[in-house]
Amino acid sequence: MSNNNISRKDFLKNSALGLAGFSFLPGFLQAAPDFQLDKTNVTKPGNFILKNVRLETGFEYENDEIIGTKTDLFTIEISNGKIKKISPNQPNAKAIDAKGLLMLPSFKDMHIHLDKTLYADRWRAVRRSGGIKGMIELEQKVLPEMLKKSTYKAEKLIELLQSNGTGFARSHVNIEPTSKLDSLKNLEIALANKKDSFGAELVAFPQHGLFYTDSMPYMKEAAKMNIDFIGGLDPTNVDGAIEKTMDATIQLALDHNKGIDIHLHESGKSGHDTIDYLIKKVNENPQLKGKTFISHSFALATLDKTKQEAIAEQLGAAQIGIVSTIPFGSLVMPIPTLLKHGVTVLTGNDSIVDYWNTFGTGSVLQKANLAAQLYGQSSEFGLSRMLKLATAGPIPLNDKGVQQWPKEGDDANIILIDASCSAEAVSRISPVRSLIVKGNIVY
């Protein structure tokens, strides 16, 4: 994956403002499905046939250069939430007509806070106060009121994600002395209400510090509940100690067989030291490999190229993933370097609109588009590779152009999108026309 020499200033001038302009387009944050699946041929939930479905079949080459993507139309049989059969197209079959739309894996938002959104409420801009500890103090004041409607707002936020093709999310959930376990319980109700159309994994997140506000008793209780990861937050800036905080977090994960996903905003030496310490502890506890992630990890962006290469190699060997929101700020994350060394890189909206941030659109395809622009991926091949940021992994063609998705037996978690191929979908942030989760037609 090549990088280009575009300056940060030029990128912001030419790209960021253009993307920000989407906020003013009517319906950009909402589904605008002028295309609708005719469900009359659905015999029962999770069982139906799609015809005229466009799938990618390979790359087009000219003098060894990839210049396009080959596609063809197919008939797809869905049964019991799985892709049962992929057949040559049968245009006259009694089936739901996909009308030539491209089928892709449904999207995954791998870093979001569903539990404390202001979405579906009145507009509020961010109020910065006293750094991270000032923001903690603000949250302590507003959370009791927010919890009264947090289930409803979580459901509305899930619907926004779905309208943008997302059928799964990793959500961090506040666990601290103010909301105790209520934020988790309220979100679990919302997820239960959406269980047939949306999947999630949860991170118990001590947003107010593990020890700064004595969140450990509540974290221990949350670890016994239906959560998947133990979270953490800036051990030096909030708790004042890397080893004490990280050791407690790691032990909690080990004791309850959970993964780890740490918020790490610290960009200086403390951030570097935290990454080094986590690599060391994961190597000492190999059962955490493949189950440990660092969210944001801005410290990686402040290293020189040689050190970025070295730490990316260490992260890859330890199977520690990076979850990046691909920020517009002054820090450019070394995502191409991480990918080159086999590091799992995921992305998410983080905050759609809450007391911390207001810039999320609900589209992880927009994140893939942003990454493509930021790292100079304008070719057919480069754009198609960026799709993996929106899907959290699966893409139709491997690097050699061999079809690897979909396969018979795959989960029927799919979207139909108004694009000719993955590259176009990423480049144009093409509109999602239908979302199917676990074989259920969401819209």
C-alpha positions, 0 to 999 in steps of 0.5 A: 500500500503506497502513501502519497506526499499530500500535505496535511494542510492541503488534505484538510483544504481539499478533502475535509471540508468537502466531506463535512459538507455532507452534513448539509445534504438532506437525508445524508444522515437518514436512509433515503431508500427510493429502492425497496425490496418487494417482500411478497416472495419472503416465505418466512423470516430469514428465508428468501431468494434474491435475483439480479444480484451484482457480485464482484468476480475479478479484476480487469487488467491492462499491462499488469495494471488493475484498471477495473472490477469485473462483476456479474449477476447472480441469484442468491438463496437465503435460508435460516439466516445463511447464504444457502446457494449462489447460482447463475442469475435466473431473471425470471425466477419467483424471487426478490429483484435486487435490480442489479445492485451490488451486494457487499458484506454489511458494515461494522462500527467497531468503536461507538458509544451507544449508551450515552448519545444525544442523538434524537435530542436537541442540538448541543455543541461540545462544551470543553472544560478543564481537559479530560478530568473536566469532561469527567466532572461534566458527565457526572452532572449530566448522566443521571438525566441522560439515563432516563432516556438512554434506551430510546436514544440508543435504539434511534442511534442503532437505526441511524447506523442501520440506515448507513448499512451497519448491522453490527457494532462494538459499543463501549458502555460507561461503568463508573460510580455515577451510572453504576451498571444502569447504562449497561442495563439500559443498553441491553434493553435496546439491543434486545429490542433490536436483536433480530436486526442488529448485533453488538459486542460490549466493552465495560468502559471506566470512563471516569477512571478505574481508580480516579473515581473508584470504578473497580467495584462496578467493573468487577460486577460488569465483568460477570455480565454479558460483556465481551471486553474490559475497557480502560482510559488513559492510565497516566492522565486519569489514574496517574499510573500505567502499571497499576491501572493496566495490571488491574485491567489485564487481570480482570480480563484474564479472570473473566475470559474477556478481551481488552479494548483500551481508550488511549488518547495520550500522544506523548511518552506516557502513550508510548510507554502504555503501548509498550507495556501492553505489548509486554503483558500480552506476550506474557499472557498469550491467551490475550492475543487476538483479543486485545485492542487499543482504541485511538492510540494517537501516540503512534502518530507522533513516532518517526517512521522507523519507530512506527515500523518497529512498533507496528511489527511488535503489535502484529506479532502480539496480535494487538489490534488498533481501532482508529476513528481516522481523525481530522486533527493534526495527527495522521495515524500510520494505518498503511504501516500497521496493515503492512505488518499484519495489524488488525485495523478497525474503525468506528464513528466513536460519538455521533453526537454527545458531550464529547463530539458531534461530527459522527455521521453514522457511516463507516463507509465515509471512514473508508473514504476518508482513509482512502483520501488521506493515504492516497488510495485512489486506484481501483485496487487501493479503493477496494482494499479500503472497504475492509475498514467499513466491513471490519475485514471481509471484502469480495476479492482478495489481493489477487482478484480471486473471489473470497466473499460471498461463500455458501454457508456465510452468514446472510449479513449483507447490503445492497448498494448503488455502486458498480463495484467496491472501489466506486462504493468507497470513492463515492460513499454510495447510498445503501439501498438495503440492509439484511442482518442474519437473513432478516430484511431490515429495510 
